[in-house]
Amino acid sequence: MKENKPFRRLPQQTRSYQRFNQIVDAAAQVFEEVGYEAASTELIAERANTSIGSLYRFFPDKAAIAYALAERYAEQMKSLFATYFNSSTVLYSLEEVVSETVNAFDKFYTSQPGCREIMLQSLISPDIQAVNKQADNQIIEQLDNFFALRNPTLDPDRRRLATLVTLEITNALQLWSLQESDEFREQIITETKFVLIRYLTPLFGDINDAKN
């Protein structure tokens, strides 16, 4: 089934590509400062130091800009995940890998301008949900491969189920954490790590608990 992406005119030349990214960068800053709902294309154009007409050459509305920003963050999140779950970390302790990954994603969500707003917007935007789902599909494959290396004797169907449950738990709890105060968010992050480690240890925690 063909994905129904929000319309936007993709840049064809270097100068246009720079302007495209300039607008997306500006939108990230505006979303961070005033929130998605209060942001406007006029405010984004002003922050990007460009005309509203130039903005509309690439994006018909604010939602299309948010979609482009979601795509950018999705690519970065896939790369971030790959740095923690790969063949070089398979011998690390489960607690270390899980804790460092959850911390890294929490830092990403809260330090990248506008990222928290984009993630929260995914609660009501099917388009952004589709972007995140596509990223999740790649992360699922990476995680499943990691678990296969860690415990090659586990039934593949059982391993796949553990992979899916792990991702769903993490996504749900981290998305919840982004809606809360910083103090409570940190408590949720701590609980996320506890839940994941307790869930995964019987399956993957007693094979290679220490670095080689």
C-alpha positions as a Markdown table, in Angstrom:
| # | Residue | x | y | z |
|---|---|---|---|---|
| 1 | Met | 0.0 | 0.0 | 0.0 |
| 2 | Lys | 1.5 | 3.4 | -1.0 |
| 3 | Glu | 2.3 | 5.7 | 1.9 |
| 4 | Asn | 0.2 | 8.9 | 2.0 |
| 5 | Lys | 2.8 | 11.5 | 2.8 |
| 6 | Pro | 1.9 | 15.1 | 3.4 |
| 7 | Phe | 2.6 | 17.1 | 0.2 |
| 8 | Arg | 5.8 | 19.1 | 0.2 |
| 9 | Arg | 8.0 | 20.1 | -2.7 |
| 10 | Leu | 11.4 | 18.5 | -2.2 |
| 11 | Pro | 14.5 | 20.6 | -3.0 |
| 12 | Gln | 16.2 | 19.9 | -6.3 |
| 13 | Gln | 19.2 | 22.2 | -6.1 |
| 14 | Thr | 21.8 | 22.9 | -3.4 |
| 15 | Arg | 20.5 | 26.4 | -2.7 |
| 16 | Ser | 16.9 | 25.1 | -2.4 |
| 17 | Tyr | 18.1 | 22.2 | -0.2 |
| 18 | Gln | 19.7 | 24.7 | 2.2 |
| 19 | Arg | 16.5 | 26.8 | 2.3 |
| 20 | Phe | 14.5 | 23.7 | 3.0 |
| 21 | Asn | 16.7 | 22.7 | 5.9 |
| 22 | Gln | 16.7 | 26.3 | 7.1 |
| 23 | Ile | 13.0 | 26.2 | 7.4 |
| 24 | Val | 12.9 | 22.8 | 9.2 |
| 25 | Asp | 15.6 | 24.0 | 11.6 |
| 26 | Ala | 13.6 | 27.1 | 12.4 |
| 27 | Ala | 10.5 | 25.1 | 12.9 |
| 28 | Ala | 12.3 | 22.9 | 15.5 |
| 29 | Gln | 13.3 | 26.0 | 17.4 |
| 30 | Val | 9.8 | 27.5 | 17.2 |
| 31 | Phe | 8.1 | 24.3 | 18.3 |
| 32 | Glu | 10.5 | 24.1 | 21.2 |
| 33 | Glu | 9.8 | 27.6 | 22.3 |
| 34 | Val | 6.1 | 28.0 | 21.9 |
| 35 | Gly | 4.8 | 24.5 | 21.3 |
| 36 | Tyr | 3.2 | 23.0 | 18.2 |
| 37 | Glu | -0.2 | 24.5 | 18.6 |
| 38 | Ala | 1.0 | 28.0 | 19.1 |
| 39 | Ala | 3.5 | 27.8 | 16.3 |
| 40 | Ser | 2.5 | 29.3 | 12.9 |
| 41 | Thr | 4.0 | 29.3 | 9.4 |
| 42 | Glu | 4.5 | 33.0 | 9.7 |
| 43 | Leu | 6.5 | 32.7 | 12.9 |
| 44 | Ile | 8.6 | 29.8 | 11.4 |
| 45 | Ala | 9.3 | 31.9 | 8.2 |
| 46 | Glu | 10.4 | 34.8 | 10.3 |
| 47 | Arg | 12.7 | 32.6 | 12.4 |
| 48 | Ala | 14.1 | 31.1 | 9.2 |
| 49 | Asn | 14.7 | 34.6 | 7.8 |
| 50 | Thr | 12.7 | 33.9 | 4.7 |
| 51 | Ser | 9.4 | 35.0 | 3.2 |
| 52 | Ile | 6.2 | 33.2 | 3.9 |
| 53 | Gly | 6.0 | 32.7 | 0.1 |
| 54 | Ser | 9.3 | 30.9 | 0.1 |
| 55 | Leu | 8.2 | 28.7 | 2.9 |
| 56 | Tyr | 5.0 | 27.8 | 1.0 |
| 57 | Arg | 7.2 | 26.8 | -2.0 |
| 58 | Phe | 8.2 | 23.8 | 0.0 |
| 59 | Phe | 5.5 | 23.3 | 2.6 |
| 60 | Pro | 1.7 | 23.9 | 2.3 |
| 61 | Asp | 1.2 | 24.1 | 6.1 |
| 62 | Lys | 2.7 | 23.6 | 9.5 |
| 63 | Ala | 1.8 | 19.9 | 9.5 |
| 64 | Ala | 4.0 | 19.2 | 6.5 |
| 65 | Ile | 7.0 | 20.9 | 8.2 |
| 66 | Ala | 6.4 | 18.8 | 11.3 |
| 67 | Tyr | 6.4 | 15.7 | 9.1 |
| 68 | Ala | 9.7 | 16.6 | 7.6 |
| 69 | Leu | 11.1 | 17.2 | 11.1 |
| 70 | Ala | 9.7 | 13.8 | 12.2 |
| 71 | Glu | 11.5 | 12.1 | 9.3 |
| 72 | Arg | 14.7 | 13.8 | 10.4 |
| 73 | Tyr | 14.4 | 12.6 | 13.9 |
| 74 | Ala | 13.4 | 9.1 | 12.9 |
| 75 | Glu | 16.6 | 8.7 | 10.9 |
| 76 | Gln | 18.7 | 10.0 | 13.8 |
| 77 | Met | 16.9 | 7.6 | 16.3 |
| 78 | Lys | 17.6 | 4.6 | 14.1 |
| 79 | Ser | 21.3 | 5.5 | 14.0 |
| 80 | Leu | 21.3 | 6.1 | 17.8 |
| 81 | Phe | 19.7 | 2.7 | 18.5 |
| 82 | Ala | 22.2 | 1.0 | 16.2 |
| 83 | Thr | 25.1 | 2.3 | 18.3 |
| 84 | Tyr | 23.8 | 0.4 | 21.4 |
| 85 | Phe | 22.4 | -2.8 | 20.0 |
| 86 | Asn | 24.8 | -4.4 | 17.6 |
| 87 | Ser | 27.3 | -7.3 | 17.5 |
| 88 | Ser | 30.0 | -5.3 | 19.3 |
| 89 | Thr | 27.8 | -4.8 | 22.4 |
| 90 | Val | 26.2 | -8.3 | 22.6 |
| 91 | Leu | 28.6 | -9.4 | 25.4 |
| 92 | Tyr | 27.9 | -6.3 | 27.5 |
| 93 | Ser | 25.7 | -6.8 | 30.6 |
| 94 | Leu | 22.0 | -6.5 | 29.9 |
| 95 | Glu | 21.6 | -3.9 | 32.6 |
| 96 | Glu | 24.4 | -1.7 | 31.0 |
| 97 | Val | 23.0 | -1.9 | 27.5 |
| 98 | Val | 19.4 | -1.2 | 28.5 |
| 99 | Ser | 20.2 | 1.6 | 30.9 |
| 100 | Glu | 22.5 | 3.4 | 28.5 |
| 101 | Thr | 20.0 | 3.1 | 25.6 |
| 102 | Val | 17.1 | 4.3 | 27.6 |
| 103 | Asn | 19.2 | 7.2 | 28.9 |
| 104 | Ala | 20.4 | 8.1 | 25.4 |
| 105 | Phe | 16.9 | 8.2 | 24.0 |
| 106 | Asp | 15.6 | 10.3 | 26.9 |
| 107 | Lys | 18.5 | 12.7 | 26.3 |
| 108 | Phe | 17.7 | 12.8 | 22.6 |
| 109 | Tyr | 14.0 | 13.5 | 23.1 |
| 110 | Thr | 14.6 | 16.2 | 25.6 |
| 111 | Ser | 17.7 | 17.9 | 24.1 |
| 112 | Gln | 16.9 | 18.0 | 20.3 |
| 113 | Pro | 14.9 | 21.2 | 19.7 |
| 114 | Gly | 11.3 | 20.5 | 19.1 |
| 115 | Cys | 11.7 | 16.7 | 19.4 |
| 116 | Arg | 9.5 | 16.4 | 22.4 |
| 117 | Glu | 6.8 | 18.4 | 20.6 |
| 118 | Ile | 7.0 | 16.2 | 17.6 |
| 119 | Met | 6.8 | 13.0 | 19.6 |
| 120 | Leu | 3.8 | 14.3 | 21.5 |
| 121 | Gln | 2.2 | 15.3 | 18.2 |
| 122 | Ser | 2.4 | 11.7 | 17.1 |
| 123 | Leu | -0.3 | 10.9 | 19.6 |
| 124 | Ile | -2.8 | 12.6 | 17.2 |
| 125 | Ser | -1.1 | 12.7 | 13.8 |
| 126 | Pro | -1.4 | 9.5 | 11.7 |
| 127 | Asp | 1.3 | 10.9 | 9.4 |
| 128 | Ile | 3.9 | 11.2 | 12.1 |
| 129 | Gln | 2.7 | 7.8 | 13.5 |
| 130 | Ala | 3.5 | 6.3 | 10.1 |
| 131 | Val | 7.0 | 7.8 | 10.2 |
| 132 | Asn | 7.7 | 6.4 | 13.7 |
| 133 | Lys | 6.2 | 3.1 | 12.7 |
| 134 | Gln | 8.6 | 2.8 | 9.8 |
| 135 | Ala | 11.5 | 3.6 | 12.1 |
| 136 | Asp | 10.3 | 1.1 | 14.6 |
| 137 | Asn | 10.2 | -1.7 | 12.0 |
| 138 | Gln | 13.9 | -1.2 | 11.3 |
| 139 | Ile | 14.7 | -1.0 | 15.0 |
| 140 | Ile | 12.7 | -4.3 | 15.5 |
| 141 | Glu | 15.0 | -6.1 | 13.0 |
| 142 | Gln | 18.1 | -4.7 | 14.8 |
| 143 | Leu | 16.8 | -5.7 | 18.2 |
| 144 | Asp | 15.7 | -9.2 | 17.0 |
| 145 | Asn | 19.2 | -9.8 | 15.5 |
| 146 | Phe | 20.8 | -8.6 | 18.8 |
| 147 | Phe | 18.7 | -11.0 | 20.8 |
| 148 | Ala | 19.5 | -13.9 | 18.4 |
| 149 | Leu | 23.2 | -13.3 | 19.0 |
| 150 | Arg | 22.7 | -13.1 | 22.7 |
| 151 | Asn | 20.6 | -16.3 | 23.0 |
| 152 | Pro | 20.8 | -18.3 | 19.8 |
| 153 | Thr | 19.0 | -21.3 | 21.4 |
| 154 | Leu | 15.7 | -19.3 | 22.0 |
| 155 | Asp | 12.8 | -20.2 | 19.8 |
| 156 | Pro | 12.6 | -17.5 | 17.0 |
| 157 | Asp | 8.9 | -16.9 | 17.6 |
| 158 | Arg | 9.5 | -16.4 | 21.3 |
| 159 | Arg | 12.4 | -14.1 | 20.6 |
| 160 | Arg | 10.3 | -12.1 | 18.1 |
| 161 | Leu | 7.6 | -11.7 | 20.7 |
| 162 | Ala | 10.1 | -10.5 | 23.3 |
| 163 | Thr | 11.4 | -8.0 | 20.7 |
| 164 | Leu | 8.0 | -6.6 | 20.0 |
| 165 | Val | 7.0 | -6.4 | 23.7 |
| 166 | Thr | 10.3 | -4.7 | 24.6 |
| 167 | Leu | 9.7 | -2.0 | 22.0 |
| 168 | Glu | 6.1 | -1.4 | 22.9 |
| 169 | Ile | 6.9 | -1.1 | 26.6 |
| 170 | Thr | 9.7 | 1.3 | 25.9 |
| 171 | Asn | 7.7 | 3.5 | 23.4 |
| 172 | Ala | 4.7 | 3.7 | 25.7 |
| 173 | Leu | 6.7 | 4.6 | 28.9 |
| 174 | Gln | 9.0 | 7.1 | 27.2 |
| 175 | Leu | 6.1 | 8.8 | 25.4 |
| 176 | Trp | 4.3 | 9.0 | 28.8 |
| 177 | Ser | 7.4 | 10.5 | 30.4 |
| 178 | Leu | 7.6 | 13.3 | 27.8 |
| 179 | Gln | 4.2 | 14.5 | 29.0 |
| 180 | Glu | 5.3 | 14.9 | 32.6 |
| 181 | Ser | 7.5 | 17.3 | 34.6 |
| 182 | Asp | 11.2 | 16.8 | 34.5 |
| 183 | Glu | 11.3 | 15.3 | 38.0 |
| 184 | Phe | 8.5 | 12.8 | 37.3 |
| 185 | Arg | 9.9 | 12.1 | 33.8 |
| 186 | Glu | 13.2 | 10.9 | 35.5 |
| 187 | Gln | 11.3 | 8.6 | 37.8 |
| 188 | Ile | 9.5 | 7.1 | 34.8 |
| 189 | Ile | 12.8 | 6.6 | 33.0 |
| 190 | Thr | 14.2 | 4.8 | 36.1 |
| 191 | Glu | 11.1 | 2.5 | 36.2 |
| 192 | Thr | 11.4 | 1.9 | 32.4 |
| 193 | Lys | 14.9 | 0.5 | 32.9 |
| 194 | Phe | 13.8 | -1.6 | 35.9 |
| 195 | Val | 10.8 | -3.1 | 34.0 |
| 196 | Leu | 12.9 | -3.9 | 30.9 |
| 197 | Ile | 15.7 | -5.5 | 32.8 |
| 198 | Arg | 13.4 | -7.6 | 34.9 |
| 199 | Tyr | 11.5 | -8.7 | 31.7 |
| 200 | Leu | 14.5 | -9.5 | 29.6 |
| 201 | Thr | 16.9 | -11.1 | 32.1 |
| 202 | Pro | 15.3 | -14.6 | 32.1 |
| 203 | Leu | 15.6 | -14.6 | 28.3 |
| 204 | Phe | 18.8 | -12.8 | 27.6 |
| 205 | Gly | 20.5 | -11.9 | 30.9 |
| 206 | Asp | 22.2 | -15.1 | 31.8 |
| 207 | Ile | 24.2 | -15.9 | 28.6 |
| 208 | Asn | 26.9 | -13.2 | 28.4 |
| 209 | Asp | 26.6 | -10.9 | 31.4 |
| 210 | Ala | 30.0 | -9.4 | 31.2 |
| 211 | Lys | 32.2 | -7.8 | 28.6 |
| 212 | Asn | 34.5 | -10.1 | 26.8 |
